[in-house]
Amino acid sequence: MIRPERLRIANGNGRGVQTTLVAAVFQGPVIRCLVLTPDGTELVAHVHSDGPRPSLEPGSTFHLDWDFDAARLLPPARSPRM
């Protein structure tokens, strides 16, 4: 798991996961970006609303990357006992 605020959107640096922007919603100090990976996985990234950022037009392609220490490995979900 990686928290949305720990993801970074970058144009063409080749690092991270390739994504396509589905929607961007302004939410005060952040812009909430819904993106899709090539395999159809939906991810949410929070981008600061002030400061430099790429154009956030739906359909744009970006790479999402993050610092190594931002990722957390979660244990597998347990199925409820019946």
Secondary structure, DSSP 8 states (H G I E B T S, - for coil): ---GGG-EEESS---SEEEEEEEEEEETTEEEEEEE-TT--EEEEEEESSS------TT-EEEEE--GGG------------
